[in-house]
Amino acid sequence: MARQEADIHSESVPAPGAPAASNMVELNGHLYDPSGKIFVANDASEHHRCRLQHQILKDCLNGNLMATKLPPDVAMIVDVGTGIGQWAAEVAQQYPKAQVIGMDISKVQDTPVPDNVSFEIHDVEDPWNCEPNSVDFVHIRDVTGGIHDWLALVRQAYKSLKPGGQLEMTETRAKFFDFDGTFGETGTFFVEFENIYLELASKTGMDWDPVPSSPDWLNEAGFEKIVQRSEIMPIGSWPKDAKLKKKAMDFTNMWNDGGWETKTARLFTTCGWEFSDFRSLLDRVKKETADSGVKAYATVVFTTARKPKR
Ligand SMILES: C[S@@+](CC[C@H](N)C(=O)[O-])C[C@H]1O[C@@H](n2cnc3c(N)ncnc32)[C@H](O)[C@@H]1O
């Protein structure tokens, strides 16, 4: 990291509820971290998406904050890429005796938090400040677009965890699926979007769909008991079942209500797309979410693992 950037990111965080950092860079109507290494926006519109997603993911986990079963005496939790800090705040409430550290490169934490939460403005790809073998649980959620070396990240997590400590990674796959083969017959804007997205993503040298490789990275880092749990997230209005219909509505709204743009605009424009062409592509994708004949779904994958006890 350049010296100037290190200086920017070594500051302490503002009081909860304080306005977001003023040093963000504006691009096509969105704010981004000034380091330039994070492709996802970090502004009011992205924070709105994160709040919706937080609830959607809890719904997937029957109201729980994680798929991992934590022991009641958990003492140290690290939330990697904590964002506005909502997960950190809730986990700290649930485990009032634990210390919770929320790490993020951007100073955007605006959630009121209990006393047992602290935030560190820190690039999570730089060495962490915590002692080796000191952490009980590392939580990494929705940081794709900001991680250049996933294996190094899970190695860092492994080093920081106590023997027997646990890790969870949660990401939405960069892939659309369909229930009844309609994609194959007609071709869809979902597929067009996915193909372009993955082609552009490959030019960044970053892995934008880390789920398939995560078990190998975790294994290489030394983790055991690696388990992936995949949740179907329907897109559009096609599900008939009431529970699935609600899930589809929440998930689709999250993307259509600004999510496609905050997550992917910078990738497209960095790779040479005109913003107006990107918008037109998104309009076609959004229109397709209203077509009940296209039975698309994405998946959210919870990957859990443990550092061996000895
Ligand atoms: C999409 S938000 C998700 C926030 C939170 N994990 C959640 O699930 O609600 C991603 C956050 O990860 C942070 N992030 C991404 N890459 C990072 C990196 N290399 N170092 C520190 N923070 C990073 C971003 O700044 C952003 O606040």
PDBQT file of the ligand as one rigid body, heavy atoms in Angstrom, charges set to zero:
ROOT
HETATM    1  C1  LIG A 401     -20.555  -5.079   0.186  1.00  0.00    +0.000 C 
HETATM    2  S1  LIG A 401     -19.935  -4.467   1.692  1.00  0.00    +0.000 S 
HETATM    3  C2  LIG A 401     -20.450  -5.751   2.823  1.00  0.00    +0.000 C 
HETATM    4  C3  LIG A 401     -20.382  -5.322   4.251  1.00  0.00    +0.000 C 
HETATM    5  C4  LIG A 401     -20.675  -6.416   5.276  1.00  0.00    +0.000 C 
HETATM    6  N1  LIG A 401     -19.640  -7.465   5.261  1.00  0.00    +0.000 N 
HETATM    7  C5  LIG A 401     -22.020  -7.019   5.067  1.00  0.00    +0.000 C 
HETATM    8  O1  LIG A 401     -22.113  -8.203   4.758  1.00  0.00    +0.000 OA
HETATM    9  O2  LIG A 401     -23.014  -6.289   5.212  1.00  0.00    +0.000 OA
HETATM   10  C6  LIG A 401     -18.204  -4.833   1.509  1.00  0.00    +0.000 C 
HETATM   11  C7  LIG A 401     -17.334  -4.107   2.489  1.00  0.00    +0.000 C 
HETATM   12  O3  LIG A 401     -16.060  -4.752   2.463  1.00  0.00    +0.000 OA
HETATM   13  C8  LIG A 401     -15.062  -3.772   2.464  1.00  0.00    +0.000 C 
HETATM   14  N2  LIG A 401     -13.858  -4.302   1.815  1.00  0.00    +0.000 N 
HETATM   15  C9  LIG A 401     -13.758  -4.884   0.612  1.00  0.00    +0.000 A 
HETATM   16  N3  LIG A 401     -12.481  -5.212   0.358  1.00  0.00    +0.000 NA
HETATM   17  C10 LIG A 401     -11.756  -4.803   1.424  1.00  0.00    +0.000 A 
HETATM   18  C11 LIG A 401     -10.363  -4.831   1.756  1.00  0.00    +0.000 A 
HETATM   19  N4  LIG A 401      -9.466  -5.343   0.918  1.00  0.00    +0.000 N 
HETATM   20  N5  LIG A 401      -9.994  -4.345   2.967  1.00  0.00    +0.000 NA
HETATM   21  C12 LIG A 401     -10.901  -3.840   3.827  1.00  0.00    +0.000 A 
HETATM   22  N6  LIG A 401     -12.214  -3.742   3.551  1.00  0.00    +0.000 NA
HETATM   23  C13 LIG A 401     -12.645  -4.227   2.368  1.00  0.00    +0.000 A 
HETATM   24  C14 LIG A 401     -15.654  -2.606   1.695  1.00  0.00    +0.000 C 
HETATM   25  O4  LIG A 401     -15.011  -1.392   2.018  1.00  0.00    +0.000 OA
HETATM   26  C15 LIG A 401     -17.116  -2.666   2.127  1.00  0.00    +0.000 C 
HETATM   27  O5  LIG A 401     -17.367  -1.836   3.228  1.00  0.00    +0.000 OA
ENDROOT
TORSDOF 0
